[in-house]
């Protein structure tokens, strides 16, 4: 049987089925010239591999890997943005908690003892303790209800809360919890419920504007608390 | 943050892309330029890649298309500027002859037409099956195998002479 160049090459490249390959093998066994040809084909493949394969072991230049890393950051950002939009686009679910919050505010308003901030605009000790210790959805010992945690654009840990005389947002810094926003103070007269509710809603809106990457997930929040609410770059 | 499979796949492919590019292009700088341009295009058109299909074939197709386009426009340019470029090269080479010196394989590969060279690279270096290589190039299998055959014969003659 004669074996064409093309068929011999296909044999060398592993492109023949078992039956065809057996035919070629038999022909090679019977024809030393064919065996030489096959050796030449394999020699070429080896020469090419010896020449090109070392490139695989070379370090990849940063000019090639950097754009992919950049894209990974962008993807993560947009994923975070998406998550945030998902989160905030469910006001019905999220704000369903508000009547309960308002109710707790109402109680707090009546219980209310003293100011919530010291003179420099930092959270007073009782509020600070709640901000330090309670996770979102929990209520601190002073009656402050923690609404959500997030990081602002500088990476500081911030928490929206509702308690005492109103709702607010506090961000953690060197000197403790700085009150960056405080909502309308609840009053005893008239419609506390409504007032407290709108205050908390204002704070939620403010939190949405401030949060660089949406609200922290429970796991992230627990980790942030464990880390003493330290800033994150 | 969970890893993006597309970007992770691209990163994993980089060494192989560099190998393929260095076979297509004339020198290492050209090869990395080609890789860089291909990565940029891949990132911009990732929507065209369908998850679950092979990222490597997709990426190789981008690279070879860019190279063929580039080669065509270079041919047009060189018809106009050939003398000027040759003059520049003579001047630039002087001190760096060792650097510019090509291996036998490089020299032999460069004598092949682009279409034969890419067939040789895809099958013999990158290890693609004929059908896979034909899909990357976008030609019938028969066309691919005949280019491969001609390229391979020319290489064996050239390298046989050099040896």
Interface residues (C-beta under 8 A of the other chain):
Chain A: X5 X6 X9 X10 X13 X15 X40 X41 X44 X45 X47 X48 X49 X51 X52 X53 X55 X56 X57 X58 X60 X61 X63 X64 X65 X67 X68 X71 X72 X75 X76 X79
Chain B: X1 X4 X7 X10 X11 X14 X15 X16 X17 X18 X19 X22 X23 X32 X35 X36 X39 X40 X43 X103 X105 X106 X120 X121 X123 X124 X125 X129 X130 X145 X146 X148 X149 X152 X153 X155 X156 X159
